[in-house]
Amino acid sequence: MLAAAGGYVAWYGAWELRVLHGGAGVNPVVSAAGRVQEWLATRAEAVGLTGLALALAALITAALLVTRYDSRQAPPATEDRTTDHEKEKK
């Protein structure tokens, strides 16, 4: 996800530099990203602040539950059964 976001930022930066220097202003990647942004903004506005807060709370709860479940599935840590006398030799 981070690589995709970084790639888009680099693409957008190169496009913006071309536009500032008189190049063509139409770019399919930038146009598609603008449509996605508009779609997300429209959905966020329709859901409202309460809906977004509830969705965030649900995601945090799910992450906590998954983390708790994963920690219960982990094998128990092995105990160090080395005696004090053996530790002194090392």
Phi and psi in degrees as GROMACS dihedral restraints (atoms count N, CA, C in turn):
[ dihedral_restraints ]
;  ai    aj    ak    al  type     phi  dphi    fc
    3     4     5     6     1   -65.2    20    10
    4     5     6     7     1   -39.6    20    10
    6     7     8     9     1   -65.9    20    10
    7     8     9    10     1   -38.9    20    10
    9    10    11    12     1   -65.6    20    10
   10    11    12    13     1   -43.4    20    10
   12    13    14    15     1   -63.7    20    10
   13    14    15    16     1   -43.0    20    10
   15    16    17    18     1   -63.7    20    10
   16    17    18    19     1   -39.6    20    10
   18    19    20    21     1   -62.9    20    10
   19    20    21    22     1   -41.4    20    10
   21    22    23    24     1   -65.8    20    10
   22    23    24    25     1   -42.2    20    10
   24    25    26    27     1   -60.7    20    10
   25    26    27    28     1   -41.8    20    10
   27    28    29    30     1   -64.6    20    10
   28    29    30    31     1   -43.8    20    10
   30    31    32    33     1   -61.0    20    10
   31    32    33    34     1   -47.3    20    10
   33    34    35    36     1   -63.2    20    10
   34    35    36    37     1   -41.0    20    10
   36    37    38    39     1   -61.6    20    10
   37    38    39    40     1   -43.4    20    10
   39    40    41    42     1   -64.5    20    10
   40    41    42    43     1   -40.6    20    10
   42    43    44    45     1   -63.4    20    10
   43    44    45    46     1   -44.1    20    10
   45    46    47    48     1   -64.0    20    10
   46    47    48    49     1   -39.5    20    10
   48    49    50    51     1   -62.9    20    10
   49    50    51    52     1   -40.7    20    10
   51    52    53    54     1   -62.6    20    10
   52    53    54    55     1   -42.3    20    10
   54    55    56    57     1   -64.8    20    10
   55    56    57    58     1   -42.6    20    10
   57    58    59    60     1   -63.7    20    10
   58    59    60    61     1   -25.8    20    10
   60    61    62    63     1  -100.3    20    10
   61    62    63    64     1    20.1    20    10
   63    64    65    66     1    89.8    20    10
   64    65    66    67     1    11.2    20    10
   66    67    68    69     1   -78.6    20    10
   67    68    69    70     1   179.1    20    10
   69    70    71    72     1   -64.7    20    10
   70    71    72    73     1   140.1    20    10
   72    73    74    75     1   -91.5    20    10
   73    74    75    76     1    -7.4    20    10
   75    76    77    78     1   -95.7    20    10
   76    77    78    79     1   127.5    20    10
   78    79    80    81     1  -142.1    20    10
   79    80    81    82     1   123.6    20    10
   81    82    83    84     1   -63.1    20    10
   82    83    84    85     1   -34.6    20    10
   84    85    86    87     1   -69.0    20    10
   85    86    87    88     1   -47.0    20    10
   87    88    89    90     1   -65.7    20    10
   88    89    90    91     1   -39.1    20    10
   90    91    92    93     1   -63.6    20    10
   91    92    93    94     1   -42.9    20    10
   93    94    95    96     1   -64.6    20    10
   94    95    96    97     1   -41.8    20    10
   96    97    98    99     1   -63.4    20    10
   97    98    99   100     1   -36.6    20    10
   99   100   101   102     1   -64.3    20    10
  100   101   102   103     1   -40.2    20    10
  102   103   104   105     1   -66.1    20    10
  103   104   105   106     1   -40.6    20    10
  105   106   107   108     1   -63.4    20    10
  106   107   108   109     1   -43.5    20    10
  108   109   110   111     1   -61.1    20    10
  109   110   111   112     1   -43.3    20    10
  111   112   113   114     1   -63.5    20    10
  112   113   114   115     1   -41.9    20    10
  114   115   116   117     1   -61.6    20    10
  115   116   117   118     1   -46.5    20    10
  117   118   119   120     1   -63.8    20    10
  118   119   120   121     1   -40.8    20    10
  120   121   122   123     1   -64.7    20    10
  121   122   123   124     1   -40.1    20    10
  123   124   125   126     1   -63.7    20    10
  124   125   126   127     1   -43.0    20    10
  126   127   128   129     1   -66.6    20    10
  127   128   129   130     1   -41.4    20    10
  129   130   131   132     1   -63.6    20    10
  130   131   132   133     1   -38.9    20    10
  132   133   134   135     1   -67.0    20    10
  133   134   135   136     1   -38.9    20    10
  135   136   137   138     1   -66.8    20    10
  136   137   138   139     1   -38.6    20    10
  138   139   140   141     1   -74.8    20    10
  139   140   141   142     1   -38.0    20    10
  141   142   143   144     1    85.3    20    10
  142   143   144   145     1   173.8    20    10
  144   145   146   147     1   -64.7    20    10
  145   146   147   148     1   -40.8    20    10
  147   148   149   150     1   -63.5    20    10
  148   149   150   151     1   -43.3    20    10
  150   151   152   153     1   -63.7    20    10
  151   152   153   154     1   -41.5    20    10
  153   154   155   156     1   -66.0    20    10
  154   155   156   157     1   -38.7    20    10
  156   157   158   159     1   -65.2    20    10
  157   158   159   160     1   -40.8    20    10
  159   160   161   162     1   -65.2    20    10
  160   161   162   163     1   -40.0    20    10
  162   163   164   165     1   -64.4    20    10
  163   164   165   166     1   -41.2    20    10
  165   166   167   168     1   -64.1    20    10
  166   167   168   169     1   -43.2    20    10
  168   169   170   171     1   -62.0    20    10
  169   170   171   172     1   -39.5    20    10
  171   172   173   174     1   -65.2    20    10
  172   173   174   175     1   -41.1    20    10
  174   175   176   177     1   -65.2    20    10
  175   176   177   178     1   -42.2    20    10
  177   178   179   180     1   -64.7    20    10
  178   179   180   181     1   -43.2    20    10
  180   181   182   183     1   -61.4    20    10
  181   182   183   184     1   -44.6    20    10
  183   184   185   186     1   -62.2    20    10
  184   185   186   187     1   -41.9    20    10
  186   187   188   189     1   -63.5    20    10
  187   188   189   190     1   -41.2    20    10
  189   190   191   192     1   -65.4    20    10
  190   191   192   193     1   -40.9    20    10
  192   193   194   195     1   -65.4    20    10
  193   194   195   196     1   -41.6    20    10
  195   196   197   198     1   -64.5    20    10
  196   197   198   199     1   -42.5    20    10
  198   199   200   201     1   -62.4    20    10
  199   200   201   202     1   -43.5    20    10
  201   202   203   204     1   -65.6    20    10
  202   203   204   205     1   -42.0    20    10
  204   205   206   207     1   -62.7    20    10
  205   206   207   208     1   -44.3    20    10
  207   208   209   210     1   -62.9    20    10
  208   209   210   211     1   -37.7    20    10
  210   211   212   213     1   -69.4    20    10
  211   212   213   214     1   -28.8    20    10
  213   214   215   216     1   -75.3    20    10
  214   215   216   217     1   -24.6    20    10
  216   217   218   219     1   -85.2    20    10
  217   218   219   220     1   -13.6    20    10
  219   220   221   222     1   -68.0    20    10
  220   221   222   223     1   141.6    20    10
  222   223   224   225     1   -66.3    20    10
  223   224   225   226     1   148.1    20    10
  225   226   227   228     1   -64.1    20    10
  226   227   228   229     1   146.6    20    10
  228   229   230   231     1   -67.7    20    10
  229   230   231   232     1   141.8    20    10
  231   232   233   234     1   -79.4    20    10
  232   233   234   235     1   140.8    20    10
  234   235   236   237     1   -83.5    20    10
  235   236   237   238     1   147.0    20    10
  237   238   239   240     1   -81.1    20    10
  238   239   240   241     1   108.6    20    10
  240   241   242   243     1   -96.9    20    10
  241   242   243   244     1    16.7    20    10
  243   244   245   246     1   -72.1    20    10
  244   245   246   247     1   131.1    20    10
  246   247   248   249     1   -75.9    20    10
  247   248   249   250     1   161.6    20    10
  249   250   251   252     1   -59.1    20    10
  250   251   252   253     1   -37.3    20    10
  252   253   254   255     1   -64.2    20    10
  253   254   255   256     1   -41.2    20    10
  255   256   257   258     1   -67.7    20    10
  256   257   258   259     1   -34.9    20    10
  258   259   260   261     1   -67.5    20    10
  259   260   261   262     1   -34.8    20    10
  261   262   263   264     1   -67.7    20    10
  262   263   264   265     1   -30.7    20    10
  264   265   266   267     1   -68.2    20    10
  265   266   267   268     1   -30.5    20    10
